[in-house]
């Protein structure tokens, strides 16, 4: 995508967007006429570690960085919205990958909050929030730990 055209403080021009959109399905069959998928895949490796997939928001020299948003589209008149799934791969020998969600460190200011909530429901039940450790065939199952940070005031 292109860059802004000048460094003019009034309006130097916005950077260009990169838009990738899969094909729309026009058929009338609610089961088989499915819109196209978008796949992003890093490179494989024969001996070393495979490539990473990184999504990074834009940096600003003067103000805030951009957001990173992952969301499913709203459902149509009949149906459910899609799931958001985050999963580390399985292994045969060795540990699976770790999953970490954290906010950044603030030097002069407050760090961001971390929230997990279920949606509101008008005519049904709201979803559950569940924290579960995996089962261990031989060995101990993991712990669930809730820790509050230390404050100096």
Secondary structure, DSSP 8 states (H G I E B T S, - for coil): ----S---TTT----------------S-TTT-------------SSS------------SSS-------------SSS------------SSS------------SSS------------SSS------------SSS--------------
